[in-house]
Amino acid sequence: MTIDFKNFCLSSLLIMLTSCGWQLKNTQSMSPHLDQIHLVSEEPNGQLLSELTRALEAYDIEAVGGDSKPDYSVVITDYRRIRRTSSMNNDARVAEYQLNEEVDFMVVDRSNNIVLKPSTASVERVYEFLETDVLASSNEERMVKRDMRLEIVRQIINRLSVLPSPNRK
């Protein structure tokens, strides 16, 4: 009898949560009319485009070539990566590095009209550098850079979620 009561309470809680519009943090809905998008960059095989393509696929949006004539194209105009010393230790050696990534992009329609004005997605992180364990520090830098790319992608996806319905001719 107690198991049935627990299942009933759990089911009731799930129904209440889903009916009130609650959703997981950082989840967003994408425009239902957006099914294909073209990604334009000077680095067509770069990691950023791979992550962006994967994120779009999670929303059932296909990244296609320009010859497919999708309604919109995301044009990445500049991608800047900066690594600089953030702090020094007592021996005047690097203790932390600061990483910055900035991506300038805009969205154009199939007639090359700007739909989303040029914007910048940016992220900054600091990580500790251990000169006694360079391999661990290198791995940490690699993981931080991947997280930064994912944050950039999230920012771009967030901007795409407000695209208007396309004017198809």
Secondary structure, DSSP 8 states (H G I E B T S, - for coil): -HHHHHHHHHHHHHHHHHHTT---TT-----TT--EEEEE-S-TT-HHHHHHHHHHHHTT-EEE-GGG--SEEEEEEEEEEEEEEEEE-TTSSEEEEEEEEEEEEEEEETT--EEEEEEEEEEEEEEE--TT-HHHHHHHHHHHHHHHHHHHHHHHHHHHTT-------
